[in-house]
């Protein structure tokens, strides 16, 4: 809540401390960096409508330009 207030965000944020949501959305995946395999979150964005349904998903996103892409989709 403090993060949302600090940055004056007009929407709800989700915390997933036990990873259940990451599992359900299929973003908890085996990853590899520098030849080392590990489990981690695949960087993804989901736009969820007021009815709770996923309206749009973005997989394997790159930071550069992604915010503009999401804003355009909204």
QUIURDA-V228356 format. One record per residue. RES is the residue in three letters. OMEGA is omega as a letter, one per 20 degrees, with the letter a starting at -180 (none if undefined). Layout:
# QUIURDA-V228356
{{RES:OMEGA} {RES:OMEGA}}
This chain:
# QUIURDA-V228356
{{UNK:a} {UNK:r} {UNK:a} {UNK:r} {UNK:a} {UNK:a} {UNK:r} {UNK:a} {UNK:a} {UNK:a} {UNK:r} {UNK:r} {UNK:a} {UNK:r} {UNK:a} {UNK:a} {UNK:a} {UNK:r} {UNK:a} {UNK:a} {UNK:r} {UNK:r} {UNK:a} {UNK:a} {UNK:r} {UNK:a} {UNK:r} {UNK:a} {UNK:r} {UNK:a} {UNK:r} {UNK:r} {UNK:r} {UNK:r} {UNK:a} {UNK:r} {UNK:r} {UNK:r} {UNK:r} {UNK:a} {UNK:r} {UNK:a} {UNK:a} {UNK:r} {UNK:r} {UNK:r} {UNK:a} {UNK:a} {UNK:r} {UNK:r} {UNK:r} {UNK:a} {UNK:r} {UNK:r} {UNK:a} {UNK:r} {UNK:r} {UNK:a} {UNK:r} {UNK:a} {UNK:r} {UNK:a} {UNK:a} {UNK:r} {UNK:a} {UNK:a} {UNK:r} {UNK:r} {UNK:r} {UNK:r} {UNK:r} {UNK:a} {UNK:r} {UNK:none}}
